[in-house]
Amino acid sequence: MRTLLSRAIQIDPSFHAALGVIVILAIAEVFFATSYYVGRARANRVSAQAVTATVARAPAASAPAPAAAHPSVSPAAAVTSPALSVVDQLLRDGKEFRERGDTTNALARFQEALDSEPDNTGVLQEMAQTYESMQIFDRANDVWRRIKQISPSDSATYALADRRLKVGVPAPPTVEPGGAPAEADVPARKDVGGNADGPIMGISDVKTKETPDPETETNLALEIGIKKQPGTVIDHNKVKILVFLYDVVNDKDIKLTDADVSNEWLTSKHDWSDTNPEVLLVRYVRAKTGGALSESSLSEAAAKVRPGQKGRGSKGSADIGQRKYLGYIVRVYYDDDLQAVQAEPSRLLQQFPALKSPSAR
């Protein structure tokens, strides 16, 4: 019995070899299977991380788009942009008030700005335009004249003020009962017929110059260029020039001046044979304590000029009311025929229309 059992437990060496090969193959198969599944799990995890990162970065990439829509509102610009000065802020506030129709507060803002900078032509210009919108033309003209005084003669502000004083603000035509509308405001350097000059004579230019004088309230001069038309021959005895100077009384009424008015020729001969144009100088002097012309003699206050003559205004009895210079009308006649008219402000031509002949006054 022992012999049989002894033979049964003996193992062939080839069996060991085969068993070892099987074990090795099993281990290899388990290793390769484990590597395969671990590799797939790692690949899936990396892919998921990549998708998550892409999705998370997408909004960040599109974030600059709103900034492109508003390039001027960047934090850096908001910090570095300079603040408005006090005068600029008042100027902007005044313009906003005027646009809303609140001219009272608009003028108050402009005046407050001028208290800080009295020679600020930008503020003065807005103030003059506000007065014009209120149809307070006398004060508007005072401001325009101030702008002319402080601006260089070759500047745009000087040219604008000069143009506003000459052209003025057109007034709406008035309609007489049962009649046609009155003529519109006549532009500067136009005669009553709308022509630039008459057939024989014309007005080349009118310059107003004010001279500071501590002994007078107002001292100014008008230099009036009177020209003949090309190819014409002038008989100086037939030339008549009327210069009317006007004051505003109590900031509302317009009347012929009661100031001291005189005239003289700055050019020699004044017969237009050698010089063209001839220049006439008309002086306006208002004394600080001077008298005034009576109402009955105001119509004689105009400087009636004939070539070769020198004239001077006169004074009369006192007139009630505070007066200051407003402007002028110049009319040129030849052989009693109206040739040219110029006024500053031009709306004076509506209130004091010209007559075809000076003898009809």
Rosetta blueprint (number, residue, H / E / L):
1 M L
2 R H
3 T H
4 L H
5 L H
6 S H
7 R H
8 A H
9 I L
10 Q L
11 I L
12 D L
13 P H
14 S H
15 F H
16 H H
17 A H
18 A H
19 L H
20 G H
21 V H
22 I H
23 V H
24 I H
25 L H
26 A H
27 I H
28 A H
29 E H
30 V H
31 F H
32 F H
33 A H
34 T H
35 S H
36 Y H
37 Y H
38 V H
39 G H
40 R H
41 A H
42 R H
43 A H
44 N H
45 R H
46 V H
47 S H
48 A H
49 Q H
50 A H
51 V H
52 T H
53 A H
54 T H
55 V H
56 A H
57 R H
58 A H
59 P H
60 A H
61 A H
62 S H
63 A L
64 P L
65 A H
66 P H
67 A H
68 A H
69 A H
70 H L
71 P L
72 S L
73 V L
74 S L
75 P H
76 A H
77 A H
78 A H
79 V H
80 T H
81 S L
82 P L
83 A L
84 L L
85 S L
86 V H
87 V H
88 D H
89 Q H
90 L H
91 L H
92 R H
93 D H
94 G H
95 K H
96 E H
97 F H
98 R H
99 E H
100 R L
101 G L
102 D L
103 T H
104 T H
105 N H
106 A H
107 L H
108 A H
109 R H
110 F H
111 Q H
112 E H
113 A H
114 L H
115 D H
116 S H
117 E L
118 P L
119 D L
120 N L
121 T H
122 G H
123 V H
124 L H
125 Q H
126 E H
127 M H
128 A H
129 Q H
130 T H
131 Y H
132 E H
133 S H
134 M L
135 Q L
136 I L
137 F H
138 D H
139 R H
140 A H
141 N H
142 D H
143 V H
144 W H
145 R H
146 R H
147 I H
148 K H
149 Q H
150 I H
151 S L
152 P L
153 S L
154 D L
155 S L
156 A H
157 T H
158 Y H
159 A H
160 L H
161 A H
162 D H
163 R H
164 R H
165 L H
166 K H
167 V H
168 G L
169 V L
170 P L
171 A L
172 P L
173 P L
174 T L
175 V E
176 E L
177 P L
178 G L
179 G L
180 A L
181 P E
182 A L
183 E L
184 A L
185 D L
186 V L
187 P L
188 A L
189 R L
190 K L
191 D L
192 V L
193 G L
194 G L
195 N L
196 A L
197 D L
198 G L
199 P L
200 I L
201 M E
202 G E
203 I E
204 S E
205 D E
206 V E
207 K E
208 T E
209 K E
210 E E
211 T L
212 P L
213 D L
214 P L
215 E L
216 T E
217 E E
218 T E
219 N E
220 L E
221 A E
222 L E
223 E E
224 I E
225 G E
226 I E
227 K E
228 K E
229 Q L
230 P L
231 G L
232 T L
233 V L
234 I L
235 D L
236 H H
237 N H
238 K H
239 V E
240 K E
241 I E
242 L E
243 V E
244 F E
245 L E
246 Y E
247 D E
248 V E
249 V E
250 N L
251 D L
252 K L
253 D E
254 I E
255 K E
256 L E
257 T L
258 D L
259 A L
260 D E
261 V E
262 S E
263 N E
264 E E
265 W E
266 L L
267 T L
268 S L
269 K L
270 H L
271 D L
272 W L
273 S L
274 D L
275 T L
276 N L
277 P L
278 E E
279 V E
280 L E
281 L E
282 V E
283 R E
284 Y E
285 V E
286 R E
287 A E
288 K L
289 T L
290 G L
291 G L
292 A L
293 L L
294 S L
295 E H
296 S H
297 S H
298 L H
299 S H
300 E H
301 A L
302 A L
303 A E
304 K E
305 V E
306 R L
307 P L
308 G L
309 Q L
310 K L
311 G E
312 R E
313 G L
314 S L
315 K L
316 G L
317 S L
318 A L
319 D L
320 I L
321 G L
322 Q L
323 R E
324 K E
325 Y E
326 L E
327 G E
328 Y E
329 I E
330 V E
331 R E
332 V E
333 Y E
334 Y E
335 D L
336 D L
337 D E
338 L E
339 Q E
340 A E
341 V E
342 Q E
343 A E
344 E E
345 P L
346 S L
347 R L
348 L H
349 L H
350 Q H
351 Q H
352 F L
353 P L
354 A L
355 L L
356 K L
357 S L
358 P H
359 S H
360 A H
361 R L
